Amino acid sequence: MYTHTHRRLLGMGLIVALLLGAGGGVAAQGQVKIVGVILSVKHRPGPSGNFVVSKVGALLPAGSRVQTGARSKCALKFPNGGVIRMGERSDLVIQSPSDTSMKLSSGQLWAKVVAGTTAQVEGSYGVAVVKGTEWTFDGTAITCYDGIVSYQTAAGSTDVPAGYKGIADANGNVERKPAPGRAYPGGDLIQWFGGMPTGVSVQTTPGSAPGAERKEMDAPIDRTISAAVTPGAGNLNVIVQGLNVDTVAARERVAVMADPSRADATWGFFPGIDPNTLAPLSISRPTAALGSLSSAPFGQAPGLPDKRTFFGPYTPADAFGYISDTGGTAGLRVRPHAVWGPVYLEVGATARLSEWYGDGVDVTEAFASYRDDWGDVTVGRQRFLEGPVNNSRLGSLLSYDTGDAVRVQTHFGKVGVDAAYVQKMAPILGPTARGWYGRLECPVLDGMAGVNLATNDNAGGDLGYSLDLGVPVVKGTLDLYGEFGVDPFNRTLYTVGAYFPSLYQSQDIDLFIEFARREQLPSLGSLRLYKHFNEDLTAVLSLDQASGDSLHMGAGVIWRFGD
């Protein structure tokens, strides 16, 4: 009797548990899931209540609201498998998870809707209805990369086919125009919705995709600072690269350059980076002819669909100036770029007036990059900006940030792979050093970790290596980062640094403090403070002091304009 009753109760308990589990599964299936977080993201679970810091795995029922901060991103997965990625400073309300319906108040979305399903996004002037396609939307303009989008406004419904952008005005009128392909929205090499593998949380700026974007944007002023704090340095960095430091004579030459008390010292103040290599970039403002070229149909027939494959040239420009206790410089950088099918093309140059390294023009970028779902292949003069180190290359395995190279970048799950053969290191100056470069990186502890390998033919084929890491020790308040290794000349090197993310989120200020050292060279303490007044204007303050030298202070500004 007891055994029979016991079995019945046990069976009923199992049935209840299964029903509860099924009910829980249904509830989970009817909610949106956060599957990726970059930097500052918060959400309100449901139509009311308080916002909380977003974490990967959080579930969002109908009425939930998600907000991203500056340089931040968030990836959402809907019950039907569709994926939405939010760009920085975006504000999204999830109206219905099961219908993939949402409202975008500000910011940008990238989405991939599963074939056979439909999504709706309410924007400023209308509702975009999409079926099984890939698209981006900023509240007024929607770009379709596959399939077709129905843009429904007060003026009616307008179909936006693949390869087109539909832009709505306050009256609901939608203008259709050809748009670049999926790989390069807006013609930009760095995708605002990229750098976010599924299931990843990254809470640190140094070493992550947002950190690389910052370096890219502020490259002209950064390179000017590097030159400014090296008065009369000549070509120390390349000379050191080319030395065989295993010989007594070579060690003596390094000692002479690295000792400011020596009368024959030629280095002055060494920040660990070649001033000529890091000279500012530019050309000049595009002419009216270029402007007309950018809007020309290139012989294509009018009407839809359009067979256009070339977009551009886009012509962003940077005017910059910098002054320190040792002199000043000013310049203009322009980097015309275009999209040709899956290929991105860019040429960059800088016209400069400088007390440190003379007046002139340098071609600092000239490359083509082929992008596909699996990754990029880039050929030509390009930038190497990976890793968390920001202020100086003294304590970094790569002592150059520009090279003539053939390069492949891809991902395997959460692991990023970067490999290149560099035909010319520091090509602006013209040294003959060349070698191989490789990097693996992956998310670790809400930060990013990397392993770097590099050779230099002047080092006789020896292999250099380093490990780097950037982690949020106090999330949203303090990031610590560093790189530690041995260069191809068997010199130990390291950099330790601190970054303060709360300053950027609240005041649009980037602050980096670093200490760097490379064996046989003077160590360097440095501070970089960038104040971003808006997307076009940035001011910078720099403090640098090498061992045995006085403190050097400087200030500069960079103004961005053009397409």
C-alpha positions in Angstrom: 0.0 0.0 0.0 2.7 2.4 1.1 4.8 1.5 -2.0 1.9 2.0 -4.4 1.0 5.4 -2.9 4.6 6.5 -2.9 5.0 5.6 -6.5 1.8 7.5 -7.4 3.0 10.6 -5.6 6.4 10.4 -7.2 4.8 10.1 -10.6 2.5 13.1 -10.0 5.5 15.0 -8.8 7.4 14.2 -12.0 4.5 15.3 -14.2 4.2 18.6 -12.3 7.9 19.2 -12.6 7.8 18.5 -16.4 4.8 20.8 -16.7 6.6 23.6 -14.8 9.7 23.0 -16.9 7.7 23.2 -20.1 5.9 26.3 -18.9 9.3 27.9 -18.0 10.6 26.9 -21.5 7.6 28.5 -23.1 8.2 31.7 -21.1 11.8 31.8 -22.0 11.0 31.1 -25.6 8.7 34.1 -25.6 11.4 36.5 -24.5 14.4 38.2 -26.1 17.8 37.1 -24.9 20.9 39.4 -24.6 23.7 37.5 -26.3 26.4 40.1 -26.5 27.5 43.2 -24.5 30.3 45.7 -25.4 31.1 48.3 -22.7 28.2 50.2 -21.2 24.7 48.6 -21.7 21.7 48.7 -19.4 18.1 47.5 -19.7 14.8 47.6 -17.9 13.2 44.1 -17.9 9.5 44.8 -18.7 7.4 47.9 -19.2 8.2 49.4 -15.8 10.8 49.3 -13.1 14.5 50.2 -12.7 17.3 49.9 -15.2 20.0 47.3 -14.4 23.4 46.6 -15.9 23.0 44.2 -18.8 24.7 40.8 -18.8 24.9 38.1 -21.4 22.0 35.7 -20.9 19.5 38.2 -19.5 15.9 37.7 -20.7 13.7 40.5 -21.9 9.9 40.2 -22.0 7.6 42.5 -23.9 7.9 46.2 -23.0 11.6 45.8 -22.1 13.9 48.7 -22.9 17.6 48.5 -23.8 20.0 51.5 -23.9 23.7 51.5 -25.0 26.3 54.1 -24.0 29.1 55.7 -26.0 31.2 53.2 -28.1 28.9 50.5 -26.7 27.0 47.7 -28.4 24.4 45.1 -27.6 23.3 41.9 -29.4 19.8 40.6 -28.9 18.4 37.2 -30.1 14.6 36.9 -30.7 12.6 33.7 -30.1 12.4 33.0 -33.9 16.3 33.1 -34.2 16.5 36.7 -35.6 19.5 38.7 -34.3 19.5 42.5 -33.6 22.7 44.4 -32.9 22.4 47.9 -31.4 25.1 50.5 -32.0 26.3 53.2 -29.6 23.9 55.6 -27.9 20.9 53.6 -29.0 17.5 53.3 -27.2 15.3 50.4 -28.1 11.9 49.2 -26.8 10.9 45.6 -27.4 7.2 45.7 -28.2 6.6 42.0 -29.0 9.3 39.4 -28.8 7.2 36.8 -30.7 6.5 39.2 -33.6 10.0 40.7 -33.6 8.4 44.1 -33.2 10.3 47.0 -31.6 10.6 50.8 -31.5 14.0 52.6 -32.0 14.0 56.1 -30.3 17.7 56.8 -31.1 20.8 55.2 -32.4 21.3 52.4 -35.0 20.3 48.8 -35.5 21.8 46.0 -37.6 19.6 43.0 -38.0 19.4 39.6 -39.6 15.9 38.3 -39.8 15.4 34.5 -40.3 14.0 33.5 -43.7 10.2 33.1 -43.5 9.8 35.5 -40.6 8.9 39.2 -40.4 10.2 42.0 -38.2 8.9 45.5 -37.6 10.8 48.6 -36.4 9.1 51.8 -35.6 11.3 54.8 -36.3 11.0 58.6 -36.3 8.8 58.9 -39.4 7.4 55.5 -40.1 7.6 51.7 -39.6 10.0 49.4 -41.5 8.6 46.0 -42.2 11.2 43.5 -43.3 10.9 39.8 -44.3 13.9 37.4 -44.0 16.6 39.9 -44.8 19.6 41.8 -43.5 19.4 45.5 -42.8 20.4 48.6 -40.8 18.1 51.3 -39.5 18.8 54.6 -37.7 15.2 55.7 -37.2 14.9 57.6 -40.5 17.1 55.7 -43.0 17.0 52.0 -43.6 19.5 50.1 -45.8 18.5 46.7 -47.2 21.3 44.2 -47.9 19.2 41.2 -48.9 15.5 40.7 -49.9 13.2 43.7 -49.6 12.0 46.2 -46.9 8.6 47.9 -46.9 9.0 51.3 -45.4 5.5 52.4 -44.2 5.0 56.1 -43.5 2.2 58.7 -43.5 2.8 59.2 -47.2 2.3 55.5 -48.0 4.4 52.4 -48.4 7.8 52.4 -50.2 9.7 49.2 -51.1 13.4 49.4 -50.5 15.2 46.5 -52.4 18.6 45.0 -51.6 21.4 47.4 -52.3 19.3 50.4 -51.6 18.8 52.9 -48.8 15.4 54.5 -48.0 15.5 57.8 -46.2 12.3 59.3 -44.8 11.6 62.9 -44.0 9.2 64.5 -41.6 6.3 64.4 -44.1 6.8 60.6 -44.7 8.3 60.9 -48.1 10.9 58.2 -48.7 13.9 58.8 -51.0 15.6 55.7 -52.4 19.3 55.7 -53.3 21.9 53.0 -54.0 24.0 52.1 -50.9 27.2 50.2 -50.4 27.1 46.5 -49.9 26.7 44.6 -46.7 30.4 44.5 -45.9 31.0 48.2 -45.7 27.9 50.2 -44.7 28.6 53.9 -45.1 31.9 53.2 -46.8 33.7 52.7 -43.5 36.3 50.0 -42.9 35.4 49.6 -39.3 31.8 48.3 -38.9 30.0 49.9 -36.0 28.0 46.6 -35.5 31.1 44.4 -35.8 33.5 43.0 -33.2 30.8 41.1 -31.2 31.0 37.3 -31.2 27.9 35.7 -29.9 28.0 35.0 -26.1 30.6 37.6 -25.4 30.8 40.3 -22.8 33.6 42.9 -23.1 33.7 45.6 -20.4 37.1 47.1 -21.2 38.2 49.7 -23.8 42.0 49.0 -24.1 42.5 46.1 -26.5 38.8 45.8 -27.6 37.2 46.9 -30.9 36.1 50.3 -29.4 39.7 50.9 -28.5 40.9 50.2 -32.0 38.3 52.6 -33.3 39.5 55.3 -31.0 43.1 54.9 -32.2 41.9 55.0 -35.8 40.0 58.2 -35.3 42.8 60.1 -33.4 45.7 58.7 -35.4 46.8 62.1 -36.8 47.2 63.8 -33.4 48.6 60.7 -31.8 51.4 60.6 -34.4 52.0 64.3 -34.1 52.5 63.9 -30.3 54.9 61.0 -30.9 57.0 63.2 -33.1 56.7 66.3 -30.9 58.2 64.6 -27.8 61.2 63.4 -29.9 63.0 66.6 -30.8 66.2 65.9 -32.8 65.8 62.2 -32.3 66.7 61.3 -35.9 65.9 57.7 -36.7 66.5 56.0 -33.4 63.7 53.4 -33.6 64.7 52.1 -37.0 68.4 52.1 -36.0 67.7 50.0 -32.9 65.5 47.6 -35.0 68.5 47.1 -37.3 71.1 46.6 -34.6 72.5 43.2 -33.8 72.5 43.8 -30.1 74.4 40.6 -29.4 77.6 42.5 -30.4 79.6 44.7 -28.0 79.7 47.5 -30.6 75.9 47.5 -31.0 75.4 47.6 -27.3 77.7 50.6 -27.1 75.7 52.4 -29.9 72.5 51.8 -28.0 74.0 53.0 -24.8 75.2 56.3 -26.5 71.8 57.0 -27.9 70.0 56.1 -24.7 72.1 58.2 -22.3 71.1 61.9 -22.2 74.2 62.8 -20.2 76.4 61.9 -23.1 77.5 64.7 -25.3 77.2 62.5 -28.3 73.7 61.3 -27.5 71.4 61.8 -30.5 68.1 60.7 -29.2 67.0 63.6 -27.0 63.7 62.3 -25.6 62.8 58.8 -26.8 59.1 57.8 -26.6 59.7 54.4 -28.2 58.3 55.3 -31.6 59.8 56.6 -34.7 58.7 60.2 -35.3 58.8 60.0 -39.0 56.9 56.7 -39.1 54.2 58.2 -37.0 54.1 61.5 -38.8 50.5 62.8 -39.4 48.5 61.6 -42.4 46.8 63.7 -45.1 46.2 65.3 -48.5 43.7 68.1 -49.1 40.0 68.8 -49.3 38.3 67.0 -52.2 37.6 69.1 -55.3 34.2 69.7 -56.9 35.2 67.1 -59.5 35.5 64.5 -56.8 32.2 65.6 -55.4 30.5 65.1 -58.7 32.2 61.8 -59.2 30.8 60.5 -55.9 27.3 61.1 -57.1 27.7 60.0 -60.7 25.8 56.9 -62.0 28.9 55.4 -63.6 27.0 54.7 -66.8 24.3 52.7 -65.1 20.7 52.7 -66.4 18.2 54.8 -64.4 15.5 53.1 -62.3 15.4 50.1 -60.0 17.1 47.8 -59.5 20.5 49.5 -60.0 23.5 47.4 -60.9 26.0 49.8 -59.3 29.0 48.2 -57.6 31.2 51.2 -57.0 30.5 53.7 -54.2 32.6 56.8 -53.4 35.0 58.3 -53.2 34.2 59.3 -49.6 36.6 61.9 -48.5 37.0 62.5 -44.7 39.6 65.0 -43.7 41.3 66.0 -40.4 43.0 69.3 -39.7 45.2 69.2 -36.7 47.7 71.2 -34.7 49.9 70.5 -31.7 52.3 72.6 -29.6 54.6 71.6 -26.8 57.5 73.1 -24.8 59.8 72.1 -27.7 57.9 73.5 -30.7 54.8 73.0 -32.8 53.3 71.4 -35.9 50.2 71.6 -38.0 48.8 69.5 -40.8 46.0 68.3 -42.9 45.1 64.6 -43.4 42.7 63.3 -46.1 42.0 59.6 -46.7 39.8 59.1 -49.8 38.2 55.7 -49.8 35.6 53.8 -51.8 33.8 50.5 -51.9 33.9 48.4 -55.0 31.7 45.3 -54.5 33.3 43.4 -51.6 36.6 45.4 -51.8 37.4 48.5 -49.7 40.0 50.9 -51.1 41.8 53.6 -49.2 44.6 56.1 -49.8 45.7 58.4 -47.0 48.3 61.2 -46.9 49.3 64.1 -44.7 50.5 67.6 -45.6 52.5 69.0 -42.6 54.3 72.0 -41.3 56.6 70.9 -38.5 59.5 72.2 -36.5 60.6 68.7 -35.6 60.8 66.8 -38.9 60.3 69.4 -41.6 57.6 70.3 -44.0 56.3 67.8 -46.5 53.7 65.3 -47.6 53.6 61.6 -46.6 51.5 58.8 -48.1 50.6 56.8 -45.0 47.8 54.5 -46.3 47.4 52.8 -49.7 45.6 49.5 -49.4 42.8 47.3 -50.7 40.8 45.1 -48.4 38.5 42.2 -49.5 35.9 41.4 -46.9 33.7 38.3 -46.8 31.8 36.5 -44.0 34.9 34.6 -42.9 37.1 37.7 -42.6 39.4 40.2 -44.4 42.4 40.1 -46.7 44.3 43.4 -46.9 47.2 44.2 -49.2 49.2 47.4 -49.2 50.3 50.2 -46.7 48.1 49.8 -43.7 47.9 50.4 -40.0 48.5 47.9 -37.1 46.6 49.2 -34.1 45.7 46.0 -32.2 46.4 45.4 -28.5 45.7 47.6 -25.4 48.9 49.7 -25.5 47.9 53.3 -26.3 50.5 56.0 -25.6 53.8 54.6 -26.8 55.3 51.6 -28.7 58.3 51.5 -26.4 56.9 48.6 -24.4 55.1 46.9 -27.3 56.3 44.0 -29.5 55.3 46.0 -32.7 57.5 49.1 -32.7 55.7 50.3 -35.8 52.1 51.1 -36.5 52.2 51.3 -40.3 53.6 48.7 -42.7 53.5 47.5 -46.3 52.0 44.1 -45.8 49.8 41.3 -46.9 47.4 40.5 -44.0 44.6 38.1 -43.2 42.1 38.7 -40.3 39.4 36.2 -39.3 37.5 34.7 -36.4 37.0 31.1 -35.1 34.2 31.4 -32.6 35.4 33.8 -30.0 39.0 33.7 -31.1 40.3 36.3 -33.4 43.2 35.5 -35.8 45.5 38.1 -37.4 48.5 37.2 -39.6 50.7 39.2 -41.9 53.9 39.3 -43.8 55.3 42.8 -43.5 57.4 43.7 -46.5 58.4 47.1 -45.0 58.2 48.2 -41.4 57.9 51.9 -41.0 57.6 52.4 -44.7 57.1 56.2 -44.6 60.8 56.5 -43.5 61.9 53.8 -45.9 63.8 51.2 -43.8 64.4 47.7 -45.3 63.3 45.7 -42.2 60.7 43.1 -42.9 59.2 40.1 -41.1 56.2 38.1 -40.0 53.5 39.1 -37.6 50.7 37.0 -35.9 48.1 37.6 -33.2 45.5 35.6 -31.4 43.0 37.3 -29.2 39.9 36.3 -27.2 37.6 37.6 -24.5 38.9 36.9 -20.9 37.4 38.1 -17.6 35.1 40.6 -19.4 38.3 42.0 -21.1 40.5 41.0 -24.0 43.7 39.0 -24.0 46.1 38.6 -26.9 49.2 36.6 -27.9 51.6 38.3 -30.4 54.5 36.9 -32.5 56.8 38.9 -34.7 60.1 38.5 -36.5 62.5 41.1 -37.9 65.0 40.1 -40.7 67.6 42.4 -39.1 67.4 40.2 -36.0 68.6 37.2 -38.0 65.2 35.5 -38.0 64.7 35.4 -34.2 61.2 35.3 -33.0 59.8 37.9 -30.6 56.7 37.3 -28.5 54.4 39.1 -26.1 51.2 38.7 -24.1 48.7 41.5 -23.6 45.6 41.9 -21.5 43.1 44.5 -20.7 40.5 43.9 -17.9 38.0 45.9 -16.0 39.2 45.7 -12.4 36.3 48.0 -11.3 33.7 47.7 -14.1 32.8 51.0 -15.6 35.3 52.8 -13.5 38.9 51.5 -13.9 40.5 49.3 -16.6 44.0 48.0 -16.1 46.0 46.8 -19.1 49.5 45.7 -20.1 51.8 43.9 -22.5 54.8 41.8 -21.5 57.3 40.0 -23.8 60.7 39.8 -25.6 61.4 41.4 -28.9 63.2 39.7 -31.8 66.5 41.3 -30.6 66.0 39.4 -27.3 65.2 42.6 -25.3 62.6 42.3 -22.6 59.7 44.8 -22.8 56.6 45.7 -21.0 53.9 48.3 -20.6 51.4 48.8 -17.7 48.6 51.2 -18.0 45.3 52.5 -16.6 42.2 53.8 -18.3 39.1 55.4 -16.7 35.9 54.4 -18.7 33.5 56.4 -16.4 35.2 59.6 -17.6 34.3 58.8 -21.2 30.7 57.7 -20.5 30.0 60.9 -18.4 32.3 63.5 -19.8 33.5 62.2 -23.2 37.1 62.2 -21.9 39.6 59.4 -22.6 42.4 59.2 -20.1 45.3 56.8 -20.5 48.3 56.6 -18.0 51.2 54.3 -19.0 54.6 53.3 -17.9 56.7 51.5 -20.6 60.2 50.0 -20.7 62.3 48.1 -23.2 65.7 46.7 -22.2 68.7 48.9 -23.1 66.5 52.0 -23.7 65.2 54.7 -21.3 61.9 53.9 -19.6 58.9 56.2 -20.3 56.0 57.5 -18.2 53.2 59.1 -20.2 49.7 60.5 -19.9 47.2 61.2 -22.7 43.9 63.0 -22.1 41.4 63.4 -25.0 38.4 65.6 -24.7 35.8 64.8 -27.4 33.5 67.9 -27.7 31.5 66.3 -30.5 32.1 63.8 -33.3 34.2 66.4 -35.2 36.3 68.1 -32.6 38.8 66.6 -30.1 41.4 68.3 -27.9 44.3 66.5 -26.3 46.8 67.0 -23.5 50.0 65.0 -23.2 52.6 64.6 -20.5 55.8 62.5 -21.1 58.9 61.9 -19.1 61.7 59.5 -19.9 64.3 58.3 -17.4 67.0 60.9 -17.1 65.0 63.6 -19.0 62.7 66.4 -18.0 58.9 66.4 -18.2 57.5 67.3 -21.6 54.0 68.8 -21.9 51.9 69.6 -24.9 48.4 70.2 -26.2 46.7 69.8 -29.5 43.4 69.7 -31.4 42.0 67.7 -34.3 39.0 68.8 -36.4 37.3 66.3 -38.7 35.3 67.3 -41.7 34.4 66.1 -45.2 32.3 63.1 -46.2 
